Amino acid sequence: MVVPSRAEVLRLFRSLLRTASKFSDFNIREYTRRRTIDGFRENHHLSDPASVAAAFADGNSQLDIARRQVLVYSLYAPKVKNVMEIKYK
């Protein structure tokens, strides 16, 4: 396994956050964002090259899943916004 560079890990992190922001539903968007941040915080201490590569591969698979789910959720987006998304004037 090839150990990913710091730039590749940061690119994965930003891609996951960008993908999370594309969800139309507030709850799913925030859950995905929170899960991404928590997952990276859990694994920031990894130093073994094999475990770093495994965590990176898992992150890439999660990114693929999230991208597919964004597409599915966009097809069935709710017509009414969530209370948390309504801007008060």
DOPAVEX-993288 format. One record per atom (N, C-alpha, C): atom name; residue in one letter; x negated, y negated, z negated. Coordinates in pm, 1 decimal. Each point is the difference from the previous one (the first is absolute). Last residue first. Layout:
% residues N
R; CA; A; X; Y; Z
...
//
This chain:
% residues 89
R; N; K; 3649.6; -3714.4; -849.0
R; CA; K; -26.4; -136.0; 49.5
R; C; K; 8.1; -101.1; -110.1
R; N; Y; -140.7; 548.0; 25.7
R; CA; Y; 96.5; -95.4; -51.0
R; C; Y; -38.5; -140.2; 45.2
R; N; K; -90.2; 504.9; 217.1
R; CA; K; -63.4; -124.9; -46.4
R; C; K; 109.2; -94.2; -45.5
R; N; I; -34.1; 559.3; 42.5
R; CA; I; 78.4; -119.5; 28.5
R; C; I; -68.8; -121.0; -61.4
R; N; E; -143.4; 462.6; -53.5
R; CA; E; -49.0; -67.1; 120.0
R; C; E; 72.8; -129.0; 32.7
R; N; M; 108.6; 306.0; -365.2
R; CA; M; -135.2; -50.2; -24.2
R; C; M; -53.6; -79.3; 119.7
R; N; V; 419.0; 227.4; 20.6
R; CA; V; 10.9; -117.1; -86.1
R; C; V; -138.0; -62.2; -22.7
R; N; N; 74.2; 269.8; 451.5
R; CA; N; -3.5; 32.6; -141.6
R; C; N; 7.0; -129.1; -80.6
R; N; K; 211.1; 21.3; 500.9
R; CA; K; -127.0; -7.8; -72.7
R; C; K; 19.3; 38.0; -146.2
R; N; V; 287.5; 185.1; 429.7
R; CA; V; 4.8; -99.1; -106.2
R; C; V; -134.0; 1.8; -73.7
R; N; K; 74.7; 301.9; 352.3
R; CA; K; 47.6; -124.5; 58.6
R; C; K; 0.1; -113.7; -102.3
R; N; P; -341.5; 443.1; 23.2
R; CA; P; 127.6; -46.4; -55.1
R; C; P; 37.7; -135.4; 59.4
R; N; A; -296.8; 368.6; 270.7
R; CA; A; -14.5; -110.3; -95.6
R; C; A; 137.0; -43.2; -51.3
R; N; Y; -189.4; 375.9; 302.6
R; CA; Y; 116.9; 5.1; -87.0
R; C; Y; -6.1; -109.1; -107.3
R; N; L; -344.1; 44.7; 325.9
R; CA; L; 115.6; 44.3; 79.4
R; C; L; 128.6; -5.2; -81.1
R; N; S; -418.8; -90.4; -201.0
R; CA; S; 41.8; -112.4; 83.6
R; C; S; 120.0; 37.0; 87.4
R; N; Y; -206.6; 328.7; -275.3
R; CA; Y; 78.1; -95.0; -79.2
R; C; Y; 44.4; -120.0; 82.7
R; N; V; -280.3; 320.5; 205.5
R; CA; V; 128.4; 60.4; -33.4
R; C; V; 87.8; -98.3; -76.7
R; N; L; -441.0; -134.3; 98.7
R; CA; L; 79.0; 12.9; 122.5
R; C; L; 138.7; 55.4; -30.6
R; N; V; -306.7; -19.3; -348.4
R; CA; V; 38.4; -136.3; 37.6
R; C; V; 88.1; 4.9; 123.6
R; N; Q; -197.4; 401.9; -139.9
R; CA; Q; 116.1; -37.4; -80.6
R; C; Q; 46.6; -142.5; 29.0
R; N; R; -394.1; 164.7; 206.0
R; CA; R; 118.8; 70.0; 52.6
R; C; R; 125.2; -40.8; -76.0
R; N; R; -406.1; -170.3; -156.2
R; CA; R; 32.4; -57.8; 131.7
R; C; R; 121.9; 67.8; 61.7
R; N; A; -171.2; 175.4; -404.4
R; CA; A; 64.8; -129.7; -21.6
R; C; A; 38.3; -64.6; 132.9
R; N; I; -248.7; 399.7; 13.0
R; CA; I; 136.2; 25.0; -49.4
R; C; I; 75.1; -131.6; -16.8
R; N; D; -453.0; -25.5; 113.6
R; CA; D; 77.8; 54.6; 111.6
R; C; D; 145.0; 23.9; -40.3
R; N; L; -296.0; -132.5; -336.1
R; CA; L; 22.9; -110.3; 92.9
R; C; L; 82.6; 46.9; 119.2
R; N; Q; -145.9; 320.0; -310.2
R; CA; Q; 107.8; -81.5; -56.9
R; C; Q; 33.3; -118.4; 90.1
R; N; S; -366.7; 265.5; 115.7
R; CA; S; 123.2; 75.4; 23.5
R; C; S; 120.3; -75.1; -57.8
R; N; N; -423.5; -183.4; -76.7
R; CA; N; 35.1; -8.0; 142.7
R; C; N; 127.5; 76.9; 31.6
R; N; G; -171.8; 28.8; -436.9
R; CA; G; 49.9; -134.5; 26.5
R; C; G; 39.5; -18.1; 145.5
R; N; D; -210.9; 399.4; -126.5
R; CA; D; 135.5; -5.0; -55.1
R; C; D; 63.6; -136.4; 25.1
R; N; A; -448.7; 50.8; 114.9
R; CA; A; 83.6; 77.7; 92.2
R; C; A; 145.3; 1.3; -46.6
R; N; F; -311.5; -199.4; -285.1
R; CA; F; 14.3; -81.0; 120.9
R; C; F; 88.5; 71.5; 102.1
R; N; A; -119.0; 231.0; -390.1
R; CA; A; 94.3; -107.3; -33.1
R; C; A; 25.5; -88.6; 120.9
R; N; A; -325.5; 335.0; 45.5
R; CA; A; 132.8; 61.0; -14.4
R; C; A; 105.3; -105.8; -31.1
R; N; A; -451.4; -133.3; 18.4
R; CA; A; 47.0; 34.2; 133.4
R; C; A; 140.2; 61.8; -5.5
R; N; V; -210.4; -90.9; -407.0
R; CA; V; 27.7; -127.0; 68.7
R; C; V; 57.1; 28.2; 139.0
R; N; S; -151.3; 366.6; -250.1
R; CA; S; 127.0; -49.8; -52.6
R; C; S; 37.9; -133.7; 62.5
R; N; A; -414.0; 192.1; 119.8
R; CA; A; 108.6; 88.2; 44.1
R; C; A; 135.2; -51.7; -49.8
R; N; P; -403.0; -224.8; -136.2
R; CA; P; 32.6; -19.8; 142.1
R; C; P; 116.8; 85.9; 49.6
R; N; D; -62.1; -189.7; -504.9
R; CA; D; -36.7; 121.1; 72.0
R; C; D; 41.4; -14.5; 146.6
R; N; S; 117.5; -325.5; -324.3
R; CA; S; -136.6; -16.9; 48.9
R; C; S; -48.2; 122.2; 79.0
R; N; L; 469.9; -287.5; -224.0
R; CA; L; -54.2; 118.4; 66.1
R; C; L; -139.8; -28.1; 53.8
R; N; H; 317.8; -312.9; -222.8
R; CA; H; -115.3; 51.8; -73.0
R; C; H; -65.0; 120.5; 68.0
R; N; H; 406.7; -224.3; 147.8
R; CA; H; -113.6; -89.8; 17.9
R; C; H; -127.1; 51.3; -68.4
R; N; N; 476.3; 182.6; 30.9
R; CA; N; -114.1; 63.5; 65.7
R; C; N; -122.0; -89.8; 14.0
R; N; E; 423.1; -138.0; -203.5
R; CA; E; -30.5; 131.7; -57.9
R; C; E; -130.5; 56.1; 53.9
R; N; R; 173.8; -400.3; 182.6
R; CA; R; -56.0; -21.7; -134.4
R; C; R; -37.6; 131.6; -66.9
R; N; F; 217.8; 12.1; 416.3
R; CA; F; -137.4; -46.7; 15.6
R; C; F; -64.1; -27.9; -135.2
R; N; G; 451.4; 127.9; 2.6
R; CA; G; -82.9; 108.6; 52.4
R; C; G; -145.1; -41.3; 16.9
R; N; D; 324.1; -326.1; -125.8
R; CA; D; -28.6; 94.2; -109.3
R; C; D; -90.7; 114.2; 46.0
R; N; I; 151.0; -308.8; 323.8
R; CA; I; -91.3; -65.7; -94.2
R; C; I; -38.5; 95.3; -112.5
R; N; T; 321.1; 153.9; 307.5
R; CA; T; -128.3; -21.3; 65.9
R; C; T; -101.7; -58.3; -97.2
R; N; R; 444.7; 46.1; -143.4
R; CA; R; -66.0; 130.7; 8.5
R; C; R; -137.5; -11.1; 65.8
R; N; R; 277.5; -385.1; -17.5
R; CA; R; -46.3; 37.3; -133.0
R; C; R; -78.3; 130.6; 2.4
R; N; R; 205.7; -137.6; 400.7
R; CA; R; -106.1; -94.0; -36.3
R; C; R; -61.1; 38.2; -135.1
R; N; T; 377.8; 235.0; 141.2
R; CA; T; -114.8; 36.9; 82.5
R; C; T; -119.8; -88.5; -33.2
R; N; Y; 407.8; -100.4; -209.7
R; CA; Y; -50.7; 129.0; -47.9
R; C; Y; -125.8; 39.1; 76.3
R; N; E; 233.5; -385.0; 139.7
R; CA; E; -73.3; -22.4; -124.9
R; C; E; -57.7; 129.2; -56.6
R; N; R; 267.6; 30.1; 389.5
R; CA; R; -115.6; -84.4; 28.0
R; C; R; -84.6; -19.5; -126.2
R; N; I; 412.3; 218.8; -37.0
R; CA; I; -99.3; 87.1; 63.5
R; C; I; -127.4; -77.4; 28.3
R; N; N; 362.7; -242.1; -174.6
R; CA; N; -44.7; 100.3; -97.0
R; C; N; -108.6; 89.7; 58.1
R; N; F; 211.8; -330.3; 282.4
R; CA; F; -83.6; -58.1; -104.6
R; C; F; -57.6; 106.0; -92.4
R; N; D; 129.6; 77.8; 522.7
R; CA; D; 62.4; 10.9; -131.9
R; C; D; -97.1; -46.9; -108.4
R; N; S; -135.8; 22.0; 456.2
R; CA; S; 109.3; -96.1; -7.9
R; C; S; 66.7; 0.4; -137.3
R; N; F; -528.4; 105.9; 147.9
R; CA; F; 125.1; 65.3; -37.6
R; C; F; 108.8; -104.8; -16.1
R; N; K; -465.9; -104.0; 89.6
R; CA; K; 90.3; 12.9; 115.3
R; C; K; 130.9; 71.3; -32.9
R; N; S; -385.5; -67.0; -298.6
R; CA; S; 75.4; -124.4; 17.3
R; C; S; 98.7; 6.5; 115.2
R; N; A; -299.9; 362.5; -92.7
R; CA; A; 100.3; -11.8; -106.1
R; C; A; 84.9; -124.9; 19.0
R; N; T; -366.9; 65.7; 283.4
R; CA; T; 107.5; 92.3; 33.9
R; C; T; 110.8; -7.8; -104.1
R; N; R; -387.1; -246.1; -82.2
R; CA; R; 71.9; -56.4; 114.8
R; C; R; 117.7; 87.6; 39.3
R; N; L; -286.1; 159.3; -337.1
R; CA; L; 78.1; -113.9; -48.3
R; C; L; 79.0; -65.6; 113.4
R; N; L; -292.1; 351.8; 111.3
R; CA; L; 109.6; 51.2; -81.9
R; C; L; 87.0; -113.4; -52.0
R; N; S; -388.3; -115.3; 233.1
R; CA; S; 97.7; 60.9; 90.6
R; C; S; 119.9; 54.9; -75.8
R; N; R; -367.7; -170.4; -244.9
R; CA; R; 76.1; -107.8; 64.9
R; C; R; 104.9; 55.3; 95.1
R; N; F; -286.3; 313.4; -203.8
R; CA; F; 79.6; -68.2; -102.1
R; C; F; 86.7; -109.0; 63.1
R; N; L; -313.7; 216.8; 275.5
R; CA; L; 110.4; 89.4; -33.2
R; C; L; 93.3; -65.5; -101.1
R; N; R; -391.8; -227.4; 101.9
R; CA; R; 88.8; -2.3; 116.5
R; C; R; 121.8; 89.1; -24.1
R; N; L; -343.3; 5.9; -318.4
R; CA; L; 75.8; -125.2; -7.6
R; C; L; 97.6; -13.3; 117.1
R; N; V; -289.5; 367.2; 4.5
R; CA; V; 92.2; 14.2; -112.6
R; C; V; 85.2; -125.8; -13.4
R; N; E; -343.7; -3.6; 317.5
R; CA; E; 106.9; 90.8; 41.8
R; C; E; 104.2; 17.4; -109.7
R; N; A; -386.2; -252.7; -96.5
R; CA; A; 84.5; -71.6; 96.7
R; C; A; 116.2; 87.6; 46.9
R; N; R; -332.6; 188.3; -277.0
R; CA; R; 84.3; -92.1; -76.9
R; C; R; 96.2; -74.0; 92.4
R; N; S; -158.2; 469.0; 183.4
R; CA; S; -68.0; -119.4; -51.3
R; C; S; 98.4; -85.7; -78.0
R; N; P; 31.0; 550.6; 48.5
R; CA; P; 39.0; -127.3; 61.9
R; C; P; -76.0; -117.3; -62.7
R; N; V; -161.3; 522.8; 62.2
R; CA; V; 43.2; -93.1; -104.0
R; C; V; 35.9; -133.1; 66.9
R; N; V; 21.7; 508.7; 212.8
R; CA; V; -71.3; -126.1; 6.7
R; C; V; 57.9; -94.4; -105.9
R; N; M; -25.6; 562.9; 24.5
R; CA; M; 83.4; -118.5; 0.0
R; C; M; -87.9; -124.9; 0.0
//
